[in-house]
Amino acid sequence: MTQSDDSTGRFRTPSASIVAEAGEFMRAFRSLVMATVSADGVPDASYAPFVRIDDNAFYVNLSGLAAHTANLASTPRASVLFLQSEDDSKQLFARKRLSFDVDAGVVGRDSARWAQVMDLFAAKFGDVIDLIRPLADFELIRLTPRSAVYVRGFAQAYPIKGPGLEELRWVNDL
């Protein structure tokens, strides 16, 4: 593999097959791990079920009572992580993972996008969405990827940007 132009030498240039592999890895998940930070700089790690449509974003429906929701309102940047389970990993120090740097924004309840995404949540997660959907404290958040890094194992880190990142757009719930 050829090295990318990063100064640390820790990344390799992703091929189309690496991007496809990252997409297949992500397709197996129904929830994501999210790292947010408060306006005061206090970090929070959490998780949320998600859906994707054809716009390359992750959609999460979050309670306004949760720290991560307040954090995204005050600091609309986050990190999203998909991490291979420990049971499926041969080496815990080299677990497969895909992380994204994302921008966050609220999707208005009165928008067609909100209805479309909430219908997709119902199709994917079932009756629980009928309970959550009318709750006024829940907000639909759009997490738009800026860049990604796919790590296959030791010395196998691949940044995914530009056209490669767009190729992950087709890994969605529609």
Residue pairs with C-beta under 8 A, 6 or more apart in sequence:
1 12
1 13
2 12
2 13
3 9
3 11
3 12
3 13
4 11
4 12
4 13
4 159
6 159
10 157
11 149
11 157
11 158
11 159
12 156
12 157
12 158
13 158
14 22
14 150
14 158
14 159
14 160
14 164
16 167
18 150
18 152
18 158
19 150
19 160
19 164
19 167
19 168
20 167
21 150
21 152
22 98
22 148
22 150
22 158
22 160
22 168
23 167
23 168
23 170
23 171
24 171
25 82
25 84
25 96
25 98
25 150
26 82
26 98
26 168
26 171
27 171
29 50
29 82
30 49
30 50
30 124
30 125
31 47
31 48
31 49
31 50
32 47
32 48
32 50
32 58
32 60
32 80
32 81
32 82
33 45
33 46
33 47
33 80
33 81
33 82
33 83
34 45
34 46
34 47
34 48
34 60
34 68
34 78
34 79
34 80
34 81
34 143
35 43
35 44
35 45
35 78
35 79
35 80
35 81
36 43
36 44
36 46
36 67
36 68
36 71
36 72
36 75
36 78
37 43
37 44
37 71
37 75
37 77
37 78
38 44
38 67
38 70
38 71
38 74
38 75
39 71
39 74
39 75
44 67
44 68
44 71
46 66
46 67
46 68
48 60
48 61
48 62
48 68
49 60
49 61
49 121
49 124
49 125
50 58
50 59
50 60
50 143
51 58
51 59
51 117
51 120
51 121
51 124
51 172
51 173
52 58
52 59
52 171
52 172
52 173
53 59
53 116
53 117
53 120
53 172
53 173
53 174
54 169
54 170
54 172
54 174
55 169
56 144
56 145
56 165
56 166
56 168
56 169
57 142
57 143
57 144
57 145
58 80
58 100
58 102
58 142
58 143
58 145
59 107
59 117
59 120
59 121
59 140
59 141
59 142
59 143
60 140
60 141
60 143
61 118
61 121
61 132
61 138
61 139
61 140
61 141
62 68
62 69
62 72
62 138
62 139
62 141
63 69
63 135
63 137
63 138
64 70
64 137
64 138
64 139
65 137
68 78
69 139
69 141
71 78
72 78
72 104
72 141
73 106
76 103
76 104
76 105
77 101
77 102
77 103
77 104
78 102
78 104
78 143
79 99
79 100
79 101
79 102
80 99
80 100
80 102
80 143
80 145
81 97
81 98
81 99
81 100
82 97
82 98
82 99
83 95
83 96
83 97
84 95
84 96
84 97
86 92
86 95
89 95
89 96
91 153
91 154
93 154
94 151
94 153
94 154
96 151
96 152
96 153
97 150
97 151
98 148
98 149
98 150
98 151
99 148
99 149
99 151
100 143
100 145
100 146
100 147
100 148
101 145
101 146
101 147
101 148
102 143
102 144
102 145
102 146
103 143
103 144
103 146
104 141
104 142
104 143
104 144
105 141
105 142
105 144
106 139
106 140
106 141
106 142
107 113
107 114
107 117
107 139
107 140
107 141
107 142
108 114
109 140
114 140
117 140
118 129
118 133
118 140
120 173
120 174
121 129
121 133
122 129
122 130
122 133
123 173
124 173
132 138
145 165
145 168
147 159
147 160
147 161
147 165
148 159
148 160
148 161
148 165
148 168
149 157
149 158
149 159
149 160
150 157
150 158
150 160
151 157
151 158
152 158
160 168
